[in-house]
Amino acid sequence: MPADWPIHRHCFTGGWSEAQQWMDTFPNLFLGLTPLVGFHSAAPLAEVGRRIPLDRLLLETDAPYFLPNSESNRLKQSHPGMAIHVATQLSAMRSIPLEEVLVAVRRNTRRMYRI
């Protein structure tokens, strides 16, 4: 596979050094972050959420797994519509407007999937 091939690194759960290695190796790679980015037990992933360039970010739920913390007492499984929880978490972690995250992710999705 050519290094410049568009890649969606699904359900990324690593730390910043691993994320950086992926992005350095594959310049057209996007990292998919899930609700795990907001879990206290996933501190290395939270660092990725704070540091990843917005132009390399995609949102995921990995449905039906990984319920957002705010929904874990109400629901038993997640669905794609819950990706907004990931965007909200990232905007809070980075102290940037939610709209900025959503605009970037929409642009990235179009670029990745050529839609």
C-alpha positions in Angstrom: 0.0 0.0 0.0 1.4 3.4 -0.9 2.3 5.6 2.2 0.0 8.4 0.9 -3.1 6.1 0.6 -6.1 7.5 2.6 -6.4 5.5 5.7 -9.1 5.5 8.5 -7.4 4.1 11.6 -10.6 2.7 13.1 -11.2 2.9 16.9 -7.8 4.2 17.9 -7.0 3.4 21.5 -3.3 4.1 21.7 -1.3 6.9 23.2 0.2 10.0 21.7 3.5 8.4 20.6 1.7 5.7 18.7 -0.7 8.3 17.1 2.3 10.4 16.1 4.0 7.4 14.5 0.9 6.5 12.5 0.5 10.1 11.3 4.2 10.4 10.4 4.2 7.2 8.5 0.9 7.8 6.6 0.4 11.5 5.7 -3.3 10.9 4.7 -4.2 8.9 7.7 -7.2 9.8 9.9 -7.5 8.6 13.5 -11.0 7.5 14.6 -11.7 8.4 18.2 -14.6 6.9 20.2 -16.2 7.8 23.5 -13.2 6.1 25.2 -11.4 9.4 24.8 -13.4 10.7 27.7 -13.0 7.8 30.1 -10.8 8.3 33.2 -9.2 4.9 32.6 -8.0 6.0 29.1 -5.6 8.9 30.1 -3.2 8.2 27.2 -6.0 8.4 24.7 -7.2 11.7 26.3 -3.8 13.1 25.4 -4.4 12.1 21.8 -7.7 13.9 22.0 -6.0 17.1 23.2 -3.1 17.0 20.7 -4.3 15.4 17.5 -4.5 18.0 14.6 -8.1 18.6 13.8 -7.4 17.8 10.1 -6.5 14.2 11.1 -9.6 13.4 13.2 -12.6 11.3 12.6 -15.4 10.5 15.1 -16.7 7.1 15.9 -18.9 5.3 18.4 -17.8 1.7 17.6 -21.5 0.9 18.0 -22.8 -1.0 19.8 -19.9 -0.7 22.2 -18.4 2.2 24.1 -21.3 4.1 25.5 -20.5 7.7 26.4 -20.2 8.1 30.2 -23.3 10.3 30.3 -25.4 7.5 28.8 -24.0 4.4 30.5 -26.7 4.3 33.2 -29.6 4.8 30.7 -28.7 2.6 27.7 -27.2 -0.7 27.0 -25.5 0.0 23.7 -24.4 2.9 21.6 -25.4 3.9 18.0 -23.8 6.2 15.4 -25.8 9.2 16.4 -23.8 9.3 19.6 -20.7 10.5 17.8 -21.8 14.0 18.9 -20.7 13.0 22.4 -17.2 12.4 21.2 -17.2 15.8 19.5 -18.5 17.5 22.6 -15.8 15.8 24.7 -13.1 16.8 22.4 -14.3 20.4 22.2 -14.3 20.6 26.0 -10.8 19.0 26.3 -9.4 21.4 23.8 -11.3 24.5 24.9 -12.6 25.1 21.4 -16.1 25.5 20.0 -18.0 22.4 19.2 -18.6 23.8 15.7 -14.9 23.9 15.0 -14.6 20.1 15.8 -17.7 19.3 13.7 -16.6 21.4 10.7 -13.2 19.7 10.7 -14.6 16.2 11.0 -17.0 16.8 8.2 -14.2 18.0 6.0 -12.1 15.0 7.0 -14.9 12.6 6.3 -15.4 14.0 2.8 -11.7 13.8 2.1 -11.3 10.3 3.5 -14.3 8.8 1.8 -14.3 11.1 -1.3 -17.9 12.1 -0.8 
